[in-house]
Amino acid sequence: MGDEAPQIRVIGPDDVVWSESARGPQETEPPGREFVAAASPDGKFSVGYWERDVQKRPFERPYHEVAYIISGNLEIELEDGSIVKAGPGDIVDTPKGSKGYWRNTEPVRKVWAILED
């Protein structure tokens, strides 16, 4: 480590650089967008913002993710057929290896934190 003091920064609307969010090959809905706000030097931890108007797809998490739902509603169908629902103000914890079928039929906006180990 150098002698530099940690710097506090504010990310304003003009500082946000959006990228197209990843889509699976089976997805036909328009892509969403995301912004990585911060990441650890080793790339194993990151925090960002994600938004997508419609998404319906199976998933298996290759990392740990905790997401705070800002707006919109979603359902996750678990392998046993049960449904987990989340909406504004909810925190969704999807551990590495979790599987399900993600469905949002209205625009969803979330802040996420990902840990890859």
N, C-alpha and C positions, 0 to 999 in steps of 0.2 A: 504494500500500500504506500502511496505517496503521502506528501504532507498536506494535500488538499483537504479542506474541510467539507463535510457533506453539504450539498446545496438543496435548499427547498425550492421547488418549482411549481408553478401553476400552469396547467395546460388549458389554454383558452380555446374557444371555437375556431379561431384562425390557425391554431397549432395542430389541429387534428388532421391526420393524413389517413384517409380511409383506404381499405383494401377489400377486394371481393372475398367473402367468406367461402370456405371450402364447401364443395358439393360432392355428394356421392354420385357414382355413375348412373344409379337408378333414379336420381332425382330429376324431375321435369319442371319444378317450380323455378321462378327466377331466383338468382343468387341473392344473398343478403350482403351485408357489409360489416366489417369489424375494424377496430382500432386497438392496437396494443399500446397501452399507456406507459407501462414500465415492465422491465424484465431484469432478472438477476444476471450478473456477468456470465454465469455458466449456462444460462438459458433454461434452467430447470424450473424456474418460477416466473410466472408472468401474470399481469392484470390488464384487463381491457374492457371494451364495450362492444356489444354485438347487437345487431338488429336484423330482423328478417320478417317479411310480410307473411309468407306462408312457408311451412316446411313440414313434410311428412316423410319420415325415413327410419329404418332400423339403425341402431348404433351399438357399438361396444366401446366403452371408454378405454383408451390406451394410457390415460393419465387420470389424476384426481382433479375434479373440478367442483368448485363451489360458486354458485351464481345467485345474484340478487335480482329478482324480477322487478323491473321498473314499471313496465306496462305490458298489457296483453295477457292472455291465458293460454296455458298449454296442458297437454296430457301426455303422460308417459305410460305406455302399457308395458308391464313387466313380464318376464318369461312365464310366470305362473298365471297370467291373464288378468291380474289385478291392475287397476288404473290409479296412478298418482296424478293429482291435479295441482297446478300451481298458478298463481296470479300475482298481481301487483303487491309488493311488500313481502312476498315469500322468498325464502332462501332454499335453493335446491342443491343438495349434496349428492354428487354422483361419483362414487369411488372408482378407482381404477379397476377395470374388469367388469363393471356393471354393464348390463345389456338391457335393451328395451326397444320400443318403437315410439319415437318422438313425434308429436303432432301439435302444431299450432296452426289454427285456421284463421287467425287474425294476427295482425302485427304484434310481434313480441320484441321487447327491448330488455337487455340484461347487462349487468356488470358481472364479469367473471374473473376468477382467480384460478390458475392452473398450476399444479405441481406435477412435474414429471420425475419419476425416480427410476 
